[in-house]
Amino acid sequence: MSKRAATAAVMTASLMAGALLATPADAITDLCIARNGLVRVQMGTATCEASGKGSRAKAKGAGSSATATGGDHNKARARGENSSASAGDGNNNTAIARGRGSSAGAGGGDNNTAITNGTNSDAGAGGGNNNTATANGTNSNADAGTGNNNTATANGTDSSASAAGGDNKTVTATTGCVPGTAC
């Protein structure tokens, strides 16, 4: 190897080592990932727990929490500071909370789904089977349950929708600004 090639190899190795050690400005400091009864990653103040066959939980953000327990194939994801997601007490339940201070809970039956997209939003689906609650927008709230096959969708800031207390109910509420649209 020529002296020039050797020097280039050393410089390349040094640059690569430096890149691996550098911490990007947006590095994740609060993250927790759990699957099938084991916490695989835990950094900072994020917490998580997953038990049951095929269950997964992921929390990302300071003070965030994700729990997928009490059944099989439950999934919980929380993304945002102080967000929480809980799926359990049944099988195939999914809870996804996206947004600072948001919470989503799905359980008390099978195949329930609760999703939030917005700061301080809440969604709950359960107390039966095949219920879906989706809250899109700041301070929005959606509740579907205490029955089967209910769907509640709240779109926009300060919106609220409830499809509960029976079977096969669908309720949609739209107020304020809907995420992803011009206001």
C-alpha positions as CSV (number, residue, x, y, z in Angstrom):
1,M,0.0,0.0,0.0
2,S,1.3,3.4,-0.9
3,K,2.0,6.1,1.7
4,R,-0.9,8.2,0.3
5,A,-3.3,5.3,0.4
6,A,-2.3,4.4,4.0
7,T,-2.8,8.1,5.0
8,A,-6.2,8.2,3.4
9,A,-7.2,4.9,5.1
10,V,-6.2,6.3,8.6
11,M,-8.1,9.6,7.9
12,T,-11.2,7.7,6.8
13,A,-11.1,5.5,9.9
14,S,-10.6,8.6,12.1
15,L,-13.6,10.4,10.6
16,M,-15.8,7.4,10.9
17,A,-14.9,6.9,14.5
18,G,-15.6,10.5,15.2
19,A,-19.0,10.3,13.5
20,L,-19.9,7.3,15.6
21,L,-19.1,9.1,18.8
22,A,-20.8,12.4,17.9
23,T,-24.1,13.0,19.5
24,P,-26.7,14.6,17.2
25,A,-28.6,17.6,18.6
26,D,-31.9,15.8,18.3
27,A,-30.7,12.5,20.0
28,I,-33.3,10.4,21.7
29,T,-32.8,10.6,25.4
30,D,-36.2,9.2,26.6
31,L,-37.1,5.8,25.0
32,C,-38.5,2.5,26.1
33,I,-39.2,-0.6,24.0
34,A,-40.6,-3.8,25.3
35,R,-41.7,-7.0,23.6
36,N,-43.0,-10.4,24.8
37,G,-42.3,-9.8,28.5
38,L,-38.9,-8.2,28.2
39,V,-37.8,-4.5,28.2
40,R,-35.4,-4.4,25.3
41,V,-34.4,-0.6,25.6
42,Q,-34.9,1.8,28.5
43,M,-33.4,5.3,28.4
44,G,-34.3,8.3,30.4
45,T,-37.7,8.8,31.9
46,A,-39.8,6.8,29.4
47,T,-41.3,3.6,30.7
48,C,-42.9,0.6,29.1
49,E,-44.1,-3.0,29.8
50,A,-45.3,-5.7,27.4
51,S,-46.5,-9.2,28.4
52,G,-48.3,-11.9,26.4
53,K,-47.5,-13.5,23.2
54,G,-46.7,-11.0,20.4
55,S,-47.3,-7.9,22.6
56,R,-45.3,-4.8,22.1
57,A,-44.9,-1.4,23.8
58,K,-42.9,1.6,22.8
59,A,-42.7,5.0,24.6
60,K,-40.8,7.9,23.3
61,G,-40.5,11.3,25.1
62,A,-39.8,12.5,28.6
63,G,-42.2,11.0,31.1
64,S,-44.0,8.9,28.4
65,S,-45.4,5.5,29.2
66,A,-46.6,2.5,27.1
67,T,-48.2,-0.7,28.5
68,A,-49.4,-3.8,26.5
69,T,-50.4,-6.4,29.1
70,G,-53.2,-8.7,30.0
71,G,-53.5,-10.6,26.8
72,D,-51.8,-11.6,23.5
73,H,-50.9,-9.4,20.5
74,N,-51.6,-6.1,22.3
75,K,-49.8,-3.0,21.0
76,A,-49.1,0.3,22.8
77,R,-47.2,3.3,21.5
78,A,-46.8,6.7,23.2
79,R,-45.0,9.5,21.5
80,G,-44.6,12.9,23.1
81,E,-43.7,14.3,26.5
82,N,-46.0,12.9,29.3
83,S,-48.0,10.8,26.8
84,S,-49.4,7.4,27.7
85,A,-50.8,4.4,25.9
86,S,-52.3,1.3,27.4
87,A,-53.6,-1.8,25.6
88,G,-54.7,-4.9,27.4
89,D,-57.3,-6.9,29.3
90,G,-58.0,-8.7,26.1
91,N,-56.4,-9.7,22.8
92,N,-55.4,-7.7,19.7
93,N,-56.0,-4.3,21.3
94,T,-54.1,-1.3,20.0
95,A,-53.4,2.1,21.8
96,I,-51.5,4.9,20.1
97,A,-51.0,8.3,21.8
98,R,-49.3,10.9,19.7
99,G,-48.9,14.3,21.2
100,R,-47.6,16.0,24.4
101,G,-49.9,15.1,27.3
102,S,-52.1,12.8,25.2
103,S,-53.4,9.4,26.3
104,A,-55.0,6.4,24.6
105,G,-56.4,3.3,26.2
106,A,-57.8,0.1,24.5
107,G,-59.0,-3.0,26.4
108,G,-61.7,-4.7,28.3
109,G,-62.4,-6.9,25.3
110,D,-60.8,-7.9,22.0
111,N,-59.8,-6.0,18.8
112,N,-60.3,-2.5,20.3
113,T,-58.3,0.5,18.9
114,A,-57.7,4.0,20.5
115,I,-55.7,6.6,18.7
116,T,-54.8,10.2,19.6
117,N,-53.2,12.8,17.4
118,G,-52.8,16.1,19.2
119,T,-51.6,17.8,22.4
120,N,-53.7,16.9,25.5
121,S,-56.0,14.6,23.5
122,D,-57.7,11.4,24.9
123,A,-59.1,8.3,23.3
124,G,-60.6,5.2,24.9
125,A,-62.0,2.1,23.3
126,G,-63.2,-0.9,25.3
127,G,-65.8,-2.5,27.4
128,G,-66.7,-4.7,24.4
129,N,-65.2,-5.9,21.2
130,N,-64.2,-4.2,17.9
131,N,-64.5,-0.6,19.2
132,T,-62.5,2.2,17.7
133,A,-61.9,5.7,19.1
134,T,-59.9,8.4,17.3
135,A,-59.2,11.9,18.7
136,N,-57.5,14.2,16.2
137,G,-56.7,17.7,17.5
138,T,-55.6,19.6,20.5
139,N,-57.8,18.9,23.6
140,S,-60.0,16.5,21.6
141,N,-61.7,13.4,23.1
142,A,-63.1,10.2,21.7
143,D,-64.8,7.3,23.5
144,A,-66.1,4.1,22.0
145,G,-67.3,1.2,24.0
146,T,-69.6,-0.4,26.6
147,G,-70.8,-2.4,23.6
148,N,-69.5,-3.9,20.4
149,N,-68.6,-2.5,17.0
150,N,-68.7,1.2,18.1
151,T,-66.8,4.0,16.4
152,A,-66.1,7.5,17.8
153,T,-64.1,10.1,15.8
154,A,-63.4,13.6,17.1
155,N,-61.7,15.8,14.6
156,G,-60.4,19.3,15.5
157,T,-59.4,21.4,18.4
158,D,-61.7,20.9,21.5
159,S,-63.9,18.3,19.7
160,S,-65.5,15.4,21.5
161,A,-67.3,12.3,20.3
162,S,-68.8,9.4,22.2
163,A,-70.2,6.1,20.8
164,A,-71.0,4.1,23.9
165,G,-73.8,2.3,25.6
166,G,-74.9,-0.1,22.9
167,D,-73.8,-1.8,19.7
168,N,-73.0,-0.6,16.2
169,K,-72.9,3.1,17.0
170,T,-70.9,5.6,14.9
171,V,-70.4,9.2,16.0
172,T,-68.2,11.8,14.4
173,A,-67.6,15.4,15.7
174,T,-65.7,18.1,13.9
175,T,-64.9,21.4,15.4
176,G,-62.0,23.9,15.3
177,C,-58.9,23.2,13.3
178,V,-58.3,19.6,12.0
179,P,-54.6,18.6,12.0
180,G,-53.2,18.6,8.5
181,T,-55.5,21.3,7.1
182,A,-55.2,25.0,6.8
183,C,-57.2,27.0,9.4
